């Protein structure tokens, strides 16, 4: 009995810290809105991440006595080798290493740990504790709608960070609405979606939409085929209708949500450019000249600063996963990495579709949109916590016996 109680307490602690890691960026940004002091905000940020890291390494060293998951060990070894080899090829990348090494220690490894060691009970507790954050999510969504206009210029009243911080909460509340059909989850879904549309970015909206359809299909696989396919065709038809009249719809919504950069851009174009095409053209030119050249991780930042004569900045990256992989790893290795990732995602989808665990379906789809789809518009796979969460959940989803009901 004591052993069982100890296991339950350990699972609860695991879930609480995992949920804190998932909400870390949102919580930190909420402190920024209400406090404004960047020193205090930085302290809060590092307390959260270092706290999650300390828990992770305590579990690995003390509780598991270094008997860690072989995939976690292999992935860390691969990261170390990549850093060393990249430095030999392009020594200037050392400018990024102080930040990246700290990122790997405090975020990447914990992200991999939490996803690789998930099981049915831990997952159930994780979603239970995620629900407790709904009021924090609501406070963040409402506060952001008023805070962002006061801290930006008259037209550019939006925040990419705000939109993507609301992506996971929006997916969670949509999941609960589809599953439980309760009005409170519908209200949360509407508020969060409107917040992203008004003050967020187009990428976050697209990720949300790409989350909904596969979630519905995978959660209703037990329905009669005729009924299910009728609903799917109806949803797809509605999506096509919306896309066909996208500019008009965005224009109409613009009257209700004035100064929305997202709606303004969508009513004029929907190619997600916003200056990214020029940035990516610089990289494509170099990739085509040297398609087999391995430049090393973070070398794209060095290249951009040299070409544009701008000061080196970690935020100067291609804003596209394929371009980033091809420039850093060469076209052949870039293709191998991208295909491996894609096949891993497909495999995880097929695995979870075999079992009745809606929470696992939801989590895989969340990390699919936030750790993969998002990288085609914003963020870099190297410093995206969601990317490492995706890698871990892809591996974990293959261990379906952990999540089967009754196992």
Order of alpha helices (4+ residues) and beta strands (2+ residues): alpha-alpha-alpha-alpha-alpha-alpha-alpha-alpha-alpha-alpha-alpha-alpha-alpha-alpha-alpha-alpha-alpha-alpha-alpha-alpha
